[in-house]
Amino acid sequence: MKRKDWRNLAGTVMWFFAGMALWGYALTLMERREEKQAREGHFPLESDDIRRYSIAIFAGILADILLGASLIAWLC
């Protein structure tokens, strides 16, 4: 695997867990981070990263909801 692929994978996993922990706020943080990175690096906003990380955040939120629901079902 190339270094860029590892960075993309690590970022996706990190935003998945951020989605689980921070829910919707993780999306705002990710957008701000990508905008700052593009501004400081003097390159255009990478829409593929935003799309990938958004999907990971929403998957994290969904996983958190499902884990919580299964825990509640298990306790009752």
Backbone as CSV, one residue per row, in Angstrom:
resi,resn,N_x,N_y,N_z,CA_x,CA_y,CA_z,C_x,C_y,C_z
1,MET,0.834,-1.187,0.000,0.000,0.000,0.000,0.874,1.243,0.000
2,LYS,0.415,2.241,-0.716,1.148,3.490,-0.759,0.914,4.279,0.527
3,ARG,1.799,5.217,0.760,1.688,6.035,1.971,0.373,6.814,1.985
4,LYS,-0.037,7.343,0.825,-1.286,8.099,0.760,-2.479,7.215,1.110
5,ASP,-2.437,5.958,0.653,-3.526,5.033,0.973,-3.604,4.774,2.475
6,TRP,-2.458,4.622,3.116,-2.427,4.431,4.576,-2.976,5.659,5.293
7,ARG,-2.604,6.845,4.813,-3.111,8.083,5.429,-4.616,8.186,5.271
8,ASN,-5.137,7.842,4.091,-6.582,7.876,3.874,-7.301,6.876,4.767
9,LEU,-6.743,5.682,4.898,-7.342,4.665,5.759,-7.323,5.095,7.219
10,ALA,-6.199,5.615,7.664,-6.092,6.081,9.053,-7.065,7.230,9.316
11,GLY,-7.180,8.152,8.380,-8.119,9.260,8.530,-9.554,8.787,8.575
12,THR,-9.886,7.832,7.738,-11.244,7.295,7.716,-11.592,6.606,9.033
13,VAL,-10.678,5.801,9.545,-10.916,5.117,10.823,-11.027,6.130,11.956
14,MET,-10.162,7.140,11.939,-10.197,8.168,12.983,-11.530,8.927,12.964
15,TRP,-12.010,9.290,11.775,-13.283,10.017,11.697,-14.465,9.105,12.028
16,PHE,-14.345,7.799,11.785,-15.390,6.863,12.205,-15.555,6.912,13.725
17,PHE,-14.441,6.816,14.445,-14.515,6.852,15.906,-14.889,8.245,16.423
18,ALA,-14.476,9.286,15.714,-14.903,10.637,16.093,-16.411,10.775,15.931
19,GLY,-16.958,10.162,14.879,-18.407,10.169,14.688,-19.129,9.453,15.817
20,MET,-18.545,8.357,16.296,-19.146,7.629,17.411,-19.123,8.472,18.685
21,ALA,-18.051,9.211,18.892,-17.888,9.957,20.135,-18.552,11.333,20.082
22,LEU,-18.455,12.013,18.950,-18.890,13.410,18.881,-20.161,13.624,18.067
23,TRP,-20.632,12.592,17.405,-21.819,12.645,16.567,-21.711,13.756,15.530
24,GLY,-22.674,14.620,15.421,-22.721,15.645,14.376,-21.613,16.672,14.457
25,TYR,-21.087,16.903,15.642,-20.008,17.879,15.789,-18.751,17.427,15.055
26,ALA,-18.568,16.129,14.898,-17.401,15.608,14.169,-17.424,16.071,12.720
27,LEU,-18.600,16.193,12.143,-18.717,16.653,10.762,-18.246,18.100,10.637
28,THR,-18.632,18.938,11.580,-18.188,20.325,11.583,-16.673,20.413,11.752
29,LEU,-16.135,19.629,12.666,-14.683,19.628,12.881,-13.931,19.180,11.629
30,MET,-14.445,18.158,10.973,-13.794,17.646,9.767,-13.799,18.688,8.662
31,GLU,-14.922,19.362,8.473,-15.007,20.385,7.433,-14.043,21.531,7.713
32,ARG,-13.982,21.973,8.954,-13.056,23.048,9.317,-11.607,22.628,9.104
33,ARG,-11.294,21.383,9.467,-9.934,20.879,9.309,-9.537,20.822,7.842
34,GLU,-10.438,20.322,6.994,-10.140,20.227,5.568,-9.981,21.618,4.941
35,GLU,-10.819,22.572,5.353,-10.694,23.938,4.839,-9.368,24.558,5.267
36,LYS,-8.992,24.374,6.522,-7.729,24.923,7.018,-6.548,24.274,6.313
37,GLN,-6.590,22.982,6.125,-5.513,22.262,5.451,-5.359,22.753,4.008
38,ALA,-6.466,22.971,3.315,-6.414,23.468,1.932,-5.886,24.896,1.890
39,ARG,-6.317,25.713,2.832,-5.882,27.108,2.863,-4.382,27.202,3.148
40,GLU,-3.904,26.445,4.137,-2.498,26.513,4.503,-1.603,25.829,3.470
41,GLY,-2.115,24.807,2.795,-1.333,24.095,1.796,-1.429,24.710,0.414
42,HIS,-2.286,25.711,0.264,-2.483,26.414,-1.009,-2.876,25.447,-2.126
43,PHE,-3.839,24.571,-1.829,-4.377,23.686,-2.847,-5.883,23.640,-2.683
44,PRO,-6.604,23.213,-3.717,-8.073,23.198,-3.634,-8.579,22.185,-2.616
45,LEU,-9.784,22.426,-2.180,-10.440,21.535,-1.228,-10.591,20.153,-1.866
46,GLU,-10.231,19.119,-1.146,-10.295,17.762,-1.681,-11.664,17.163,-1.379
47,SER,-12.540,17.216,-2.366,-13.915,16.766,-2.154,-13.995,15.261,-1.915
48,ASP,-13.055,14.491,-2.457,-13.094,13.041,-2.215,-12.805,12.723,-0.755
49,ASP,-11.908,13.475,-0.114,-11.649,13.284,1.316,-12.877,13.653,2.142
50,ILE,-13.501,14.763,1.792,-14.691,15.202,2.521,-15.800,14.160,2.393
51,ARG,-15.981,13.621,1.203,-17.009,12.596,0.989,-16.688,11.336,1.800
52,ARG,-15.443,10.887,1.733,-15.027,9.671,2.448,-15.181,9.835,3.955
53,TYR,-14.716,10.963,4.475,-14.780,11.192,5.916,-16.215,11.409,6.383
54,SER,-17.049,12.021,5.564,-18.458,12.210,5.929,-19.165,10.864,6.049
55,ILE,-18.892,9.973,5.108,-19.484,8.633,5.170,-19.005,7.902,6.424
56,ALA,-17.712,8.046,6.740,-17.167,7.394,7.940,-17.810,7.957,9.205
57,ILE,-18.032,9.266,9.250,-18.660,9.885,10.419,-20.098,9.387,10.572
58,PHE,-20.854,9.367,9.477,-22.231,8.893,9.556,-22.294,7.407,9.909
59,ALA,-21.340,6.626,9.433,-21.278,5.207,9.808,-20.975,5.073,11.300
60,GLY,-20.113,5.939,11.819,-19.807,5.929,13.246,-21.019,6.294,14.092
61,ILE,-21.766,7.286,13.641,-22.982,7.676,14.357,-23.982,6.517,14.357
62,LEU,-24.156,5.888,13.196,-25.076,4.758,13.091,-24.625,3.590,13.970
63,ALA,-23.335,3.307,13.966,-22.804,2.227,14.808,-23.042,2.528,16.281
64,ASP,-22.869,3.775,16.670,-23.096,4.164,18.064,-24.561,3.986,18.444
65,ILE,-25.461,4.376,17.561,-26.892,4.213,17.824,-27.239,2.731,17.949
66,LEU,-26.728,1.919,17.020,-27.031,0.482,17.053,-26.441,-0.192,18.286
67,LEU,-25.229,0.200,18.679,-24.640,-0.365,19.895,-25.448,0.023,21.123
68,GLY,-25.881,1.283,21.176,-26.695,1.729,22.301,-28.029,1.012,22.365
69,ALA,-28.666,0.838,21.202,-29.946,0.140,21.157,-29.791,-1.325,21.553
70,SER,-28.714,-1.956,21.093,-28.522,-3.361,21.464,-28.199,-3.508,22.942
71,LEU,-27.506,-2.540,23.505,-27.224,-2.571,24.949,-28.508,-2.417,25.747
72,ILE,-29.370,-1.508,25.320,-30.652,-1.313,25.990,-31.497,-2.575,25.876
73,ALA,-31.522,-3.183,24.704,-32.299,-4.415,24.508,-31.743,-5.545,25.359
74,TRP,-30.445,-5.604,25.499,-29.822,-6.657,26.290,-30.116,-6.481,27.778
75,LEU,-30.175,-5.222,28.238,-30.422,-4.946,29.648,-31.889,-5.155,30.038
76,CYS,-32.807,-5.011,29.102,-34.242,-5.145,29.418,-34.736,-6.538,29.376
